[in-house]
Amino acid sequence: MRLRTKKTGFSLTELIVTMSVVVVLAGIGLPAVKQVINAFESASRVQDAVSAAMANARARALAQGIYTGIRFQRTARGDQYMVFIEQDDTGSAPADGFRPVIGKNPIRLPRRGMIMDMNLRTATGDPADSSYVPIDSDGLINMPEKVTDASTFCVIFSPAGKLVMHDVRIWEGAGDVFNIDTEVDAGNALMYVDDYPGLGLGEEVSRNHFVIVEKEKFNAAGQSERWSRYLQYLKPVYINPYTGELISN
């Protein structure tokens, strides 16, 4: 007697129906995924990210008994990063020299936002000059190097955990996060050291406040009207000197 073998698997019709369902579900799900991604990249998340970093830096300053803080700086691609830094006590660094904290990776801020200290270094050509001028007109923020300058600054906590105004300079011994222009261009470093006054990169006094900038609105204002149409209306975010908490008006 010939036994019939039972066939298993899907018919062509079943496969077509299944694939159709998958395509429909994918079409429904992709917008939701994009919304989640956009939410994490929005300017509104910038303050949350900075607040967490401030708490971390202050805790390290207290634990290690060393000046510790956060460096904010944009890369050549325009992404702004937070880098945990500490005073360089190796003996070979200048008195104002700071370096990245070992084991702490740079943190990229959400791409739709950035923060600025609203100050520019004076154009003396000396990287060790810490003098600066406040941005209060369109002409002071109308060039790429000025945007780099305004979005490059540090916040520093003392060994006692108090916010302080301290001269800061990221120098050439800072390692592979910061380096000279040829190393940055070669992809061996993320950002330039403070040795390029023409780009606004040199010694600066650390800050105690900043503004949160929405890139879309900043770009929409136009290169020649960034201050008058947008920046002047932003409210500063201050840093509590005793707790490191952010205070918004």
Protein Blocks (a to p, Z undefined) as FASTA:
>chain_A
ZZddddedddfklmmmmmmmmmmmmmmmmmmmmmmmmmmmpmklmmmmmmmmmmmmmmmm
mmnopacdddddddfkopacdddddddfehpacfklccddehiacddddfkbccdehiac
ddehpaklcbdcddfbfklmmcfklmmmmmgccddddfkopacdddddddfknojmbccf
klmmnopafbdcdfbfknopacddddfbdcdddfklmmmnopklmmmmmmmmpccddddf
klopacdZZ
